[in-house]
Amino acid sequence: MEVSFNPDYVVLLGALLLIVGVMTTKFSSRLGVPALVLFIAIGMLFGSDGLGLIYFDSAYYAQLIGIIALVIILFEGGLQTKWSTVRPVAFPSLALATLGVITTTVVVAVAAKLILDVSWLEGFLFGAIVGSTDAAAVFAVLKGQNIKQRLGATLEAESGTNDPMAVFLTLSFIQLIQADQPSYVLLAGSFIWQMGIGLLIGLLLGKLASGAINRINLDSSGLYPVFALAFALLTYSVTALIGASGLLAVYVAALIIGNAEDLTYRQSIFRFNEGFAWMMQILMFIILGLLVFPTQLFTLNVMISGILLSVILILIARPLAVFLSIIGMKYTFKEKVFLSWAGLRGAVPIVLATFPMLAGLPNSQMFFNVVFFVVLTSTLIQGSTIAHFAKWLGLTGNKKVESSHSLELVSIGKSNAEIIEFIVDEDSCISGKRINDIDFPDKVLVNAIIRDNNLVTPSGKTKILANDILYVLTSRESKKSIKELIEKRKVEETKDIEVNEHEKEEETVS
């Protein structure tokens, strides 16, 4: 069906795609299929080989939209990541993000050389394209799951930091294929530059952004999330324009901003970017679904090649990468098996597969189709079984309690007060205590408690229970103290009591 191109039609079609995409997320959990697979299916359905509503074959625009979406998704993921959770797994995550990607690239390269009948450099290019796990897929699949915190943090940190390695390897092999006399020394220097400068700019702009957000006094609270997002785009563009890793810089900057103390309008910034990241995720996967033509994808040659490479990637390359990368680290055999299975591929490989197309390399269309099939296989098989696999291995923890509402009536950007939100852990020192018995700092008031999705109006006799969501009105001076109190563990409190009693005994003796 052909429709004349006009703005009204584009707006209508965009609205329909977003509505269908949002509704899809509601049914994805019931169907046991990751939402991103359904987003891709929507794109394929609306495309020229489906209903014929949209004809889209521009690898350039798909790449542009994909990169912008990845920046926003990585920024949102970094904002939500607690440094206290990531710090213990930083080294294994970085090992997986570097050595793991290289190992996967090498193993898949050998398989691609034999299965696709291409040159060695082309085989390594294919391996690099599918070498990294995908942040969008991992963040989406793990969100709300009760997988052990250490394993979830490892996967999220790995997926947030391994894209730069995959991008570097992909671009490097494209240069090697195109160059008459390739220089491996320059490539090594380029790697150090990309990672080192990307990390440095991420740290600097992250500090600058958090400081600017706290110091600037904007007329509207709705501008603070936009201001933060602008820094994310600025971080990527500045870093990428000087030839360094923009994706790494964005993730590092987001970590700095999200973990900054006393961040003005924290909840507003988080909620805005969460919703925007979902919108970009829907848009990105639908666009990637539009870019592929099912009549070319589901051919016997592509399907056989894709299945063979998927099996090698999932059952050989990824496990080998995991076991080699974190050898000697404190992970059990079952945990390594789970990390091997949870290496989801998603948007990043598909976006990277557009680079050879834009470079005009031979076999680039075949690469794109096979990569697309590999991603579909990975997300369908691994993505839909991660939670069950973790449960089967006994690697699930307590059910995560997440707040579905935010309350931020007053912010320190306008006055010296703020309503902040805390989730009470089981081992928090205030769990099981009545409000009157808790030594809250001055100028602190517990305004509301959400318990099992019900509102509890607090009084002095109200007992704080594990998994309660507290909304606390506090002054800027008391904010740090109340946070330390609520996050203090019962073990630490017991030690403090023992120390005080010991000091009293010494004073009595003297």
VEXKOLBA-937983 format. One line per 3 residues: number of its first residue (from 1); their letters; for each residue x, y, z of C-alpha. Coordinates in Angstrom, 2 decimals. Each point is the difference from the previous one (the first is absolute). Example, Ala and Ser with C-alpha at 12.3 -4.5 7.8 and 13.67 -1.06 7.14 Angstrom:
REM VEXKOLBA-937983
1	AS	12.30 -4.50 7.80; 1.37 3.44 -0.66;
//
This chain:
REM VEXKOLBA-937983
1	MEV	0.00 0.00 0.00; 1.48 3.34 -1.00; -0.70 3.12 1.99;
4	SFN	1.10 3.49 -0.96; 2.71 1.39 2.27; -1.32 2.84 2.13;
7	PDY	0.61 1.17 3.59; -3.47 -0.98 1.21; 0.49 -3.57 -1.20;
10	VVL	3.43 -0.20 1.66; -1.38 1.29 3.33; -2.93 -2.45 -0.14;
13	LGA	2.25 -2.92 -0.83; 2.46 0.98 2.74; -2.82 0.19 2.55;
16	LLL	-1.35 -3.41 -1.04; 3.46 -1.58 0.19; 0.60 1.40 3.50;
19	IVG	-3.43 -1.09 1.24; 0.46 -3.50 -1.38; 3.55 -0.08 1.41;
22	VMT	-1.12 1.03 3.50; -2.88 -2.49 -0.02; 2.43 -2.67 -1.12;
25	TKF	2.00 0.34 3.22; -3.15 -0.93 1.93; -0.34 -3.31 -1.82;
28	SSR	3.69 -0.91 -0.34; 0.28 -1.31 3.57; -3.16 -2.10 -0.41;
31	LGV	1.31 -1.48 -3.23; 3.42 -0.62 1.56; 1.71 1.88 -2.85;
34	PAL	2.26 3.07 0.45; -1.76 3.18 -1.11; 2.80 0.94 -2.39;
37	VLF	-0.77 -3.05 -2.16; -3.60 1.14 -0.29; 1.17 3.55 -0.88;
40	IAI	2.05 -1.46 -2.85; -3.01 -2.07 -1.10; -2.13 3.17 -0.09;
43	GML	2.58 1.64 -2.28; 0.05 -3.01 -2.30; -3.81 -0.09 -0.05;
46	FGS	-0.33 3.68 -0.94; 2.84 -0.23 -2.56; -0.12 -0.53 -3.72;
49	DGL	0.04 -3.80 0.30; -2.89 0.14 2.48; -2.95 2.37 -0.17;
52	GLI	1.97 2.30 -2.27; -0.78 3.12 2.03; 3.64 1.12 0.22;
55	YFD	2.83 -0.49 -2.45; 3.29 0.49 1.81; 3.41 -1.13 -1.25;
58	SAY	2.38 2.74 1.18; 2.89 -1.49 1.96; 1.23 3.55 0.71;
61	YAQ	-3.17 1.14 1.79; -0.32 -3.35 1.78; 3.56 0.43 1.29;
64	LIG	-0.64 3.63 1.03; -3.18 -0.86 1.89; 1.66 -3.07 1.51;
67	IIA	2.97 1.95 1.34; -2.19 2.75 1.52; -2.21 -2.65 1.59;
70	LVI	3.02 -1.86 1.40; 1.32 3.22 1.53; -3.31 0.61 1.78;
73	ILF	-0.35 -3.65 1.10; 3.56 -0.11 1.33; -0.52 3.32 1.77;
76	EGG	-3.16 -1.25 1.71; 1.68 -3.27 0.95; 2.98 1.83 1.49;
79	LQT	-2.26 2.35 1.97; -1.83 -2.93 1.60; 3.21 -1.91 0.85;
82	KWS	1.21 0.39 3.57; 3.77 0.27 0.28; -0.13 -1.99 3.25;
85	TVR	-1.48 -2.89 -2.01; 2.38 0.28 -2.97; 3.25 0.58 1.90;
88	PVA	0.40 -3.62 1.27; -0.46 -1.36 -3.54; 1.86 2.72 -1.90;
91	FPS	3.06 -2.11 -0.80; -1.82 -3.13 -1.26; -2.40 2.19 -1.99;
94	LAL	2.87 1.81 -1.70; 1.71 -3.34 -0.66; -3.16 -1.26 -1.71;
97	ATL	-0.33 3.30 -1.89; 3.52 -0.25 -1.44; 1.50 -3.50 0.07;
100	GVI	-3.48 -1.50 -0.27; -0.83 1.95 -3.17; 3.37 -0.88 -1.57;
103	TTT	-0.43 -3.72 0.81; -3.52 -0.01 -1.43; 1.20 1.81 -3.11;
106	VVV	2.77 -2.53 -0.66; -2.19 -3.09 0.48; -2.87 1.35 -2.11;
109	AVA	2.49 1.21 -2.65; 1.26 -3.55 -0.56; -3.57 -1.26 -0.26;
112	AKL	-1.03 2.83 -2.36; 3.00 -0.70 -2.25; -1.07 -3.62 -0.42;
115	ILD	-3.79 0.41 -0.03; -0.34 3.19 -2.08; 2.99 -0.77 -2.25;
118	VSW	1.55 3.45 0.37; 3.55 1.28 0.47; 1.70 -0.04 3.40;
121	LEG	-0.35 3.77 0.43; -3.70 -0.20 -0.89; -0.38 -2.84 2.47;
124	FLF	1.57 2.12 2.73; -2.25 2.89 -0.99; -3.07 -2.20 0.49;
127	GAI	1.36 -1.19 3.35; 0.55 3.59 1.14; -3.55 1.00 -0.99;
130	VGS	-1.58 -2.68 2.23; 2.75 0.08 2.63; -1.67 2.16 2.64;
133	TDA	-3.05 -0.47 2.17; -2.66 2.65 -0.42; -0.82 2.57 2.69;
136	AAV	-3.55 0.59 -1.26; -0.78 -3.72 0.02; 1.67 -0.71 3.36;
139	FAV	-1.53 3.00 1.79; -3.46 -0.86 -1.35; 0.14 -3.72 0.81;
142	LKG	1.54 0.32 3.49; -2.26 2.86 1.15; -2.29 -1.27 2.76;
145	QNI	1.57 -3.47 0.15; 1.13 -1.44 3.34; 3.35 -1.25 -1.27;
148	KQR	2.77 0.31 2.60; 1.19 3.58 0.18; 3.66 -0.84 -0.66;
151	LGA	-0.79 -1.84 -3.23; -2.43 2.66 -1.21; 2.56 2.73 0.73;
154	TLE	2.70 -1.93 -1.88; -2.18 -0.38 -3.09; -1.19 3.62 0.03;
157	AES	3.50 1.41 0.50; 1.37 -2.28 -2.73; -2.71 0.95 -2.51;
160	GTN	0.47 3.69 0.82; 3.76 -0.09 -0.63; 0.57 -2.59 -2.72;
163	DPM	-1.61 1.90 -2.89; 3.12 2.19 -0.47; 2.15 -3.09 -0.52;
166	AVF	-2.42 -1.41 -2.59; -0.19 3.36 -1.80; 3.79 0.33 -0.01;
169	LTL	0.51 -3.53 -1.38; -2.70 0.44 -2.65; 1.42 3.27 -1.30;
172	SFI	3.55 -1.37 0.17; -0.79 -3.06 -2.12; -1.87 2.16 -2.52;
175	QLI	3.14 2.17 -0.29; 2.19 -3.08 -0.37; -2.22 -1.38 -2.79;
178	QAD	0.05 3.33 -1.85; 3.68 0.88 0.55; 2.74 -0.99 -2.41;
181	QPS	2.66 -0.06 2.71; -1.69 -0.16 3.43; 1.90 1.26 3.06;
184	YVL	-0.59 -2.12 3.12; 2.10 2.37 2.11; -2.36 2.89 -0.76;
187	LAG	-2.96 -2.21 0.91; 1.55 -0.78 3.40; 0.53 3.71 0.61;
190	SFI	-3.57 0.69 -1.09; -1.29 -2.50 2.56; 1.88 1.67 2.87;
193	WQM	-1.22 3.42 -1.17; -3.65 -1.05 -0.33; -0.26 -1.72 3.38;
196	GIG	2.23 2.34 1.99; -1.41 3.28 -1.32; -3.55 -1.37 0.09;
199	LLI	0.40 -0.84 3.68; 1.59 3.36 0.78; -2.63 2.10 -1.78;
202	GLL	-2.77 -2.05 1.61; 1.44 0.74 3.46; 0.50 3.71 -0.70;
205	LGK	-3.37 0.68 -1.63; -1.77 -2.14 2.57; 1.44 2.16 2.79;
208	LAS	-0.77 3.15 -1.98; -3.59 -1.09 -0.67; -0.82 -0.93 3.60;
211	GAI	1.50 3.27 1.25; -1.88 2.05 -2.61; -3.32 -1.72 0.75;
214	NRI	0.35 0.78 3.71; 1.12 3.60 -0.43; -2.25 1.27 -2.76;
217	NLD	-3.38 1.40 1.07; -2.43 -0.69 -2.85; -3.49 1.49 -0.17;
220	SSG	-1.68 -3.35 -0.67; 0.69 -3.37 1.65; -0.69 -1.67 -3.35;
223	LYP	3.18 1.51 -1.40; 2.33 -1.90 2.32; -0.48 -3.40 -1.74;
226	VFA	0.48 1.69 -3.38; 3.17 1.68 1.32; 1.37 -3.37 1.16;
229	LAF	-0.84 -1.66 -3.32; 1.72 2.82 -1.87; 3.20 -0.83 1.88;
232	ALL	-0.31 -3.64 -1.08; -0.22 1.00 -3.67; 2.81 2.54 0.48;
235	TYS	2.21 -2.64 1.62; -0.47 -2.43 -2.88; 0.45 2.55 -2.78;
238	VTA	3.08 1.72 1.45; 1.68 -3.34 0.67; -0.91 -1.54 -3.36;
241	LIG	1.10 3.08 -1.97; 3.58 -0.33 1.33; 0.09 -3.68 -0.87;
244	ASG	-0.56 -1.45 3.48; -2.73 -2.29 1.30; -3.15 2.05 0.45;
247	LLA	-2.07 -2.92 1.32; 2.50 -0.70 2.77; 0.10 3.71 0.90;
250	VYV	-3.82 0.15 0.25; -0.23 -3.03 2.30; 2.77 1.31 2.29;
253	AAL	-1.56 3.49 0.11; -3.38 -1.53 0.88; 1.59 -1.97 2.86;
256	IIG	1.49 3.23 1.37; -3.28 1.93 -0.30; -2.20 -2.79 1.37;
259	NAE	2.22 -0.51 3.05; 0.50 3.69 0.76; -0.98 1.08 3.49;
262	DLT	-2.91 2.45 0.32; -0.86 -0.05 -3.71; -2.76 2.54 -0.61;
265	YRQ	-3.27 -1.48 -1.31; 1.53 -3.49 0.04; -3.31 -1.84 -0.36;
268	SIF	-1.21 2.30 -2.78; 3.23 -0.57 -1.94; -0.16 -3.76 0.53;
271	RFN	-3.67 -0.37 -0.94; 0.27 2.19 -3.09; 3.01 -1.91 -1.32;
274	EGF	-1.62 -3.35 0.80; -3.03 0.88 -2.10; 2.11 1.54 -2.77;
277	AWM	2.29 -3.05 -0.08; -3.04 -2.25 -0.44; -1.25 2.18 -2.85;
280	MQI	3.38 -0.09 -1.74; 0.26 -3.73 0.54; -3.40 -0.49 -1.65;
283	LMF	0.94 2.33 -2.87; 3.44 -1.56 -0.51; -1.17 -3.61 -0.22;
286	IIL	-2.96 0.90 -2.20; 2.36 1.87 -2.37; 2.37 -2.97 -0.05;
289	GLL	-2.98 -2.25 -0.72; -0.95 2.27 -2.90; 3.54 -0.13 -1.37;
292	VFP	-0.01 -3.77 -0.43; -2.01 -1.66 -2.77; -1.53 -3.31 1.18;
295	TQL	0.15 -1.43 -3.54; 3.79 0.41 0.14; 0.34 -0.97 3.67;
298	FTL	-1.95 -3.24 0.06; 1.79 -1.70 -2.88; 1.43 -3.48 0.43;
301	NVM	3.62 1.18 -0.30; -0.35 2.81 2.57; -1.97 -2.14 2.43;
304	ISG	2.44 -2.92 -0.10; 3.02 2.32 0.34; -1.72 1.97 2.76;
307	ILL	-0.95 -3.09 2.01; 3.51 -1.48 -0.22; 1.65 3.27 1.03;
310	SVI	-2.53 0.52 2.79; 0.74 -3.45 1.42; 3.74 0.67 -0.10;
313	LIL	-0.43 3.46 1.52; -2.33 -1.11 2.81; 1.49 -3.39 0.88;
316	IAR	3.71 0.41 -0.81; 1.18 3.60 -0.47; -1.85 1.66 2.88;
319	PLA	0.74 -2.74 2.61; 3.67 -0.05 -1.03; 0.14 3.80 0.28;
322	VFL	-1.56 -0.06 3.48; 2.12 -2.81 1.42; 3.24 1.51 -1.35;
325	SII	-0.79 3.61 0.95; -0.89 -0.58 3.65; 2.32 -2.91 0.72;
328	GMK	1.30 0.19 3.56; -2.78 2.38 1.07; -2.54 -0.89 2.67;
331	YTF	-2.76 -1.36 -2.19; -1.40 -3.49 0.45; -0.36 -2.42 -2.90;
334	KEK	-3.78 0.55 -0.04; 0.48 3.78 -0.07; 2.36 -0.29 -2.97;
337	VFL	-2.50 -2.22 -1.80; -2.72 2.59 0.59; 2.21 2.89 -1.19;
340	SWA	0.71 -2.06 -3.12; -3.69 -0.49 -0.71; -0.90 3.63 0.73;
343	GLR	2.22 1.51 -2.72; -2.87 1.53 -1.96; 0.50 1.50 -3.43;
346	GAV	-2.30 2.82 -1.08; 0.03 3.38 -1.71; 3.77 0.60 0.08;
349	PIV	0.91 -2.85 -2.40; -2.76 1.06 -2.40; 1.14 3.64 0.08;
352	LAT	3.62 -1.10 -0.47; -1.09 -2.12 -2.97; -0.97 3.22 -1.79;
355	FPM	3.64 1.22 0.08; 1.21 -2.45 -2.72; -3.07 0.91 -2.08;
358	LAG	0.83 3.71 0.15; 3.65 -0.79 -0.75; -1.09 -1.86 -3.13;
361	LPN	1.73 -3.24 0.93; -0.78 -3.19 -1.94; -2.25 -2.46 1.85;
364	SQM	-1.28 2.84 2.23; -3.68 -0.77 -0.73; 0.55 -3.69 0.77;
367	FFN	1.76 0.98 3.24; -2.93 2.20 1.00; -2.57 -2.73 -0.61;
370	VVF	1.98 -2.68 1.84; 0.76 2.34 2.92; -3.69 0.86 0.20;
373	FVV	-0.91 -3.69 0.13; 2.64 -0.66 2.70; -1.41 2.85 2.12;
376	LTS	-3.56 -1.33 -0.37; 1.18 -3.46 1.04; 1.91 1.35 3.00;
379	TLI	-2.83 2.16 1.31; -2.68 -2.63 -0.57; 1.86 -2.92 1.55;
382	QGS	2.17 1.65 2.65; -2.13 3.03 0.80; -3.15 -2.02 0.65;
385	TIA	1.76 -2.54 2.24; 2.35 2.12 2.15; -2.29 0.17 3.04;
388	HFA	-0.86 -3.71 -0.16; 3.66 -0.92 -0.51; 1.06 2.04 3.05;
391	KWL	-2.71 -1.65 2.09; 1.04 -3.47 -1.20; 3.60 0.72 1.00;
394	GLT	-1.08 1.36 3.38; 1.31 3.50 -0.75; -3.08 2.01 0.84;
397	GNK	-0.20 2.28 3.01; -2.85 1.66 1.82; -2.65 1.64 -2.15;
400	KVE	1.09 3.50 -0.88; -2.10 2.82 1.37; -0.18 2.92 -2.37;
403	SSH	-1.87 3.25 0.40; -2.53 0.64 -2.73; -0.65 3.57 1.15;
406	SLE	2.14 2.97 0.80; -0.84 2.84 2.35; 2.03 3.14 -0.38;
409	LVS	-2.08 2.97 1.13; 2.83 2.27 1.07; 3.53 -0.04 -1.32;
412	IGK	3.22 1.51 1.32; 0.19 1.87 -3.29; -2.65 2.41 1.33;
415	SNA	0.23 -0.34 3.78; 1.89 -1.74 2.76; -2.33 -3.01 0.09;
418	EII	-0.72 -3.10 -2.03; -2.22 -3.07 0.17; 2.13 -3.05 -0.76;
421	EFI	-0.76 -3.68 -0.39; 1.60 -3.00 1.71; -0.65 -3.74 -0.26;
424	VDE	0.66 -1.77 3.34; 2.13 -3.14 -0.29; -0.51 -2.99 2.27;
427	DSC	3.34 0.56 1.70; -0.45 3.77 0.41; 0.47 1.13 3.59;
430	ISG	-3.43 1.71 -0.01; -1.87 -3.11 -1.20; -2.31 -1.26 2.74;
433	KRI	0.19 3.20 2.07; -2.72 2.49 0.84; 0.50 3.54 -1.30;
436	NDI	0.21 1.38 3.57; 2.88 -2.39 0.74; 2.08 1.07 -3.00;
439	DFP	2.60 2.68 0.59; -0.85 2.16 -3.01; 2.07 3.16 -0.58;
442	DKV	-1.52 3.41 0.64; -2.32 1.49 -2.64; -1.10 -3.42 -1.28;
445	LVN	-3.61 -1.17 -0.36; -1.31 -3.32 -1.36; -2.90 1.19 -2.15;
448	AII	-1.32 -3.23 -1.50; 0.64 -3.74 -0.16; -0.91 -2.24 -2.95;
451	RDN	-0.44 -3.60 1.19; -1.14 -2.72 -2.42; -1.21 2.74 -2.36;
454	NLV	-2.17 1.49 2.74; 0.42 3.40 1.65; 0.78 -0.03 3.72;
457	TPS	-0.33 3.31 1.85; 2.89 -0.04 2.48; -0.16 0.87 3.68;
460	GKT	2.54 -0.33 2.76; -1.22 -3.53 0.78; 0.18 -1.21 -3.62;
463	KIL	2.50 -2.84 -0.42; 2.32 0.14 -3.03; 0.06 -3.33 -1.84;
466	AND	2.34 -1.48 -2.61; -0.86 1.01 -3.59; -1.88 3.10 1.17;
469	ILY	0.37 3.03 -2.27; 0.52 3.11 2.11; -0.57 3.58 -1.11;
472	VLT	2.02 2.23 2.28; -0.07 3.81 0.20; 3.48 1.20 0.91;
475	SRE	2.16 3.10 -0.09; 3.09 0.11 -2.16; 2.23 -0.19 3.07;
478	SKK	-1.70 -3.16 1.27; -0.27 -1.81 -3.34; 3.35 -1.76 0.27;
481	SIK	-0.61 -1.03 3.61; -3.43 -1.49 -0.68; 1.38 -1.92 -2.97;
484	ELI	2.83 -1.44 2.12; -2.48 -0.95 2.73; -2.41 -1.84 -2.29;
487	EKR	2.77 -1.77 -1.91; 1.83 -1.02 3.18; 0.03 -3.77 0.53;
490	KVE	-1.15 -1.72 3.21; 3.44 -1.60 0.32; 1.64 3.43 0.01;
493	ETK	-2.44 1.23 2.64; 0.74 -3.02 2.21; 3.73 0.71 -0.28;
496	DIE	-0.57 3.65 0.95; -1.99 -1.07 3.10; 2.74 -2.45 1.03;
499	VNE	2.65 2.71 -0.40; -2.02 2.46 2.11; -0.56 -2.60 2.75;
502	HEK	3.71 -0.84 0.01; 0.87 3.69 0.34; -2.44 0.33 2.93;
505	EEE	1.59 -3.02 1.73; 3.47 1.54 -0.36; -1.25 3.30 1.46;
508	TVS	-1.57 -1.87 2.95; 3.24 -1.89 0.72; 2.09 3.18 -0.16;
//
